[in-house]
Amino acid sequence: MKFADNNKIFGSITSEKDIVSLQKELDQLIQWAAKWQMMFNTSTRKVMHFGKKELNNADYYMSDQRLTTVTEEKDLGVVICSDMKSSQ
């Protein structure tokens, strides 16, 4: 999804194949951005894992920079937490 300068990529990760697939999508996004001269500030990009599966701890990269993993993030005024609790 893309909203102004805010974009999100998400997917269900149930296997190592899904991790590789999501990383490939990130790589394709970087290639697309370079083609259209719309660069991403990769230092501000983040990853949030939902669920308890051990596969949810994978590292993802954009332009060879590891994305920071967070457990909560404010998005359009709403705090989203990786445990899906609404305490915030």
N, C-alpha and C positions, 0 to 999 in steps of 0.2 A: 504494500500500500504506500501511497505517497500523498502527503499533504503539505503544500508549500515546501519548506526545507526539512520536513519531517517525514522519514520513510521507515517502513518496517518490513522485515522478511521473517516469516515464521513457518514452522512445519512440525509435524509429529516425528519424533525420533524414537524408533523402536528397534533399530539395528545399526551396526557399523556402516552399512550401506547408506542409511539415511543421513548419517553424519557426513559422509563423503559427498552425498548429493547436495546437502545444504551448503557445504564449503564450495562446491562447484558453482552453485547459484551466486554466492558472494563474489567469486572470481569473475563470473560473467557480468555481474553488475559493475564491477570495477572496469572491465573492458568496455562496456557500453558507455560508462561515464567518460572514459578517456576519449572514445570516438566522438562523443557529442560535447566534449569540453565542459562537462559538468562534474567537477571533482568533488569528492566527499572528504570532509575533515575526519579522517579515520580515528583521530585521537579522541573524538567525542562519541564515537559509536560504541554501543554496549550490547551485551548479551544477557538475557534473563532466561534461566531454566525453570520450567514448571514440572512438578511431579517428583517422584522419589526414585526413579530408575537410575541405575548407575551410569547409563549412557548419557544422562543429562549433565554430565560434568565435562563434556568435550570442549576443547578450545577451538575458536574460530578466528580467522584472519582476514583482514582486508589490506591489500598492498603490503603484504609481509609483516603487518603489524597485528599483534594479538589483540583481540577485542576484550575490553574489560568486562568481567562478569559481575553483575549486580543482583541484589535480592529484592530491591524495590526501586521504582523510578516514577517520577511525576510526569504524566503525559496529558497534555491539554487540560491541566488543572486537576487531574485525578491521579491519586497515588496507586500504582499497581504493585502488588507484592507477589513474590514467587510462591508463597504458601497459599495464595488466593484468599487470605483472610481480610476482612474489611475493617480491621482495627484502626487503620490510618485514615 
